[in-house]
Amino acid sequence: MGKKFIMVGGQKVYLKDGEPEPQVEEEPDKAPAPEELDNLDAKVDEVTEKLAKSIKTKLGLDNLTDLNSKVDKILNDQEKGNSKIAELLKGKDLASKKDTLTKEEKIVGFYHALVTGDLAIVKALSEGTAAAGGYLFPDEFRAEIVRWLAEQNRMRGLVRVVPMKRDIMKVPVLASTVKVYWTAENAAKSTTTARFDEATLTARKVAAIMYASDELIEDSAEIDVVNLIIELFGMAIAEEEDRVITAGNGTTEPTGIISAGTIRTVACTTNLSFDKIIDLIYSVPQKYHSGATFLVHRSNIKELRKLKDGNSRYLWQDAVALGAPPTIDGYPVVENNWIGEDQIFFGNLKLLYWLGDRKQMSVKVSQDTETAFVHDQTAIRVVERIAGNVVLPDAGALLNTIP
């Protein structure tokens, strides 16, 4: 049998034979040192962080930080007044104080409400709800768009625009001229009559779609915000107006100049020459020459620029001032690619064609189209009601190329 021992302080203490076991007080549990606690906290933090990353990845929350940062930046920019829109609106209440807004504030506010989908503001700034469920443009907005169209050598600025208070308007057209007689004193005077026909202006709906976003305005550092908005809407409307005024079918659209079928024609059976241009000009009575204009497709402009007189001098004259059209034989030339490549128009458009303006330019917004959804944009559909017809066919003529 081996020697007896007891454990004291983690060491064996052997007892002599017959010696009683000493009473040893148990030592209390030793508390962990501070450095051990720090290490334990670090390990817990490490495990927690790994667990949190795993949860974010599994739930697809990795982009939340970037999104929050972007939102914070937008809010901070607006608070600092760095936003162009916020700076122009200066925190004004667009809904309840619309009568105190300037023209610029109304235009920017209406546009901003469209692209952000704030239909309450759109409705407040609108001049009413359009029949088709859209919203009418504020008068100031519409007036600026119409002014822009007229200044761009677009068709609206070349023809006569007449207001319409109803959907159908009858326009008297002079079919035969008044004749003047000389008579002797006290002699019976001859009578003369002028015969009038009628042209009908029927309002049709024309629509154009543009895609817009607030970023377009915010990123335009060197461009005036209001002018940019007007130009965007103006360009969307102008192309479709140009088309229907030039070549509208007359049934679902206004009657176009070249599709009316009432304008005299001049045949051109050979290559385009200056002689044929002279024939075209003089097919129109002299009284309509003042204010007359050429409408020419781009492909024919290329040919017109090559024409020379007998001394090899070009007949085409470039514009003499910024914004003015070029001329040929002294008459302005306007590029119009809705006129046929086999046609050239010459005449006084103000007298020949009337554009009936029903004065209801409305707008609808949607983000449901494929383009709008994919690119995070707003589709803005601009709708207006216009009418158009040839009211004085003698004031113009068409040069037709016969193959």
Sequence and secondary structure as in RCSB ss.txt:
>XXXX:A:sequence
MGKKFIMVGGQKVYLKDGEPEPQVEEEPDKAPAPEELDNLDAKVDEVTEKLAKSIKTKLGLDNLTDLNSKVDKIL
NDQEKGNSKIAELLKGKDLASKKDTLTKEEKIVGFYHALVTGDLAIVKALSEGTAAAGGYLFPDEFRAEIVRWLA
EQNRMRGLVRVVPMKRDIMKVPVLASTVKVYWTAENAAKSTTTARFDEATLTARKVAAIMYASDELIEDSAEIDV
VNLIIELFGMAIAEEEDRVITAGNGTTEPTGIISAGTIRTVACTTNLSFDKIIDLIYSVPQKYHSGATFLVHRSN
IKELRKLKDGNSRYLWQDAVALGAPPTIDGYPVVENNWIGEDQIFFGNLKLLYWLGDRKQMSVKVSQDTETAFVH
DQTAIRVVERIAGNVVLPDAGALLNTIP
>XXXX:A:secstr
    EEEETTEEEE  TT               HHHHHHHHHHHHHHHHHHHHHHHHHHT TTHHHHHHHHHHHH
HHHHHT SHHHHHHTT  TTTTGGG  HHHHHHHHHHHHHHT HHHHHHHSSSB TTS EE  HHHHHHHHHHHH
HTT HHHHSEEEE SSSEEEEEEE S        TT         EEEEEEE EEEEEEEEE HHHHHT TTS H
HHHHHHHHHHHHHHHHHHHHHH BSSSS B TTTSS SEEEEE SS  HHHHHHHHHTS GGG TT EEEE HHH
HHHHTT B TTS BSEE  SSTT   EETTEEEEE TTS TTEEEEE HHHHEEEEE    EEEEES SHHHHHT
T EEEEEEEEEEEEES GGGEEEEEE  
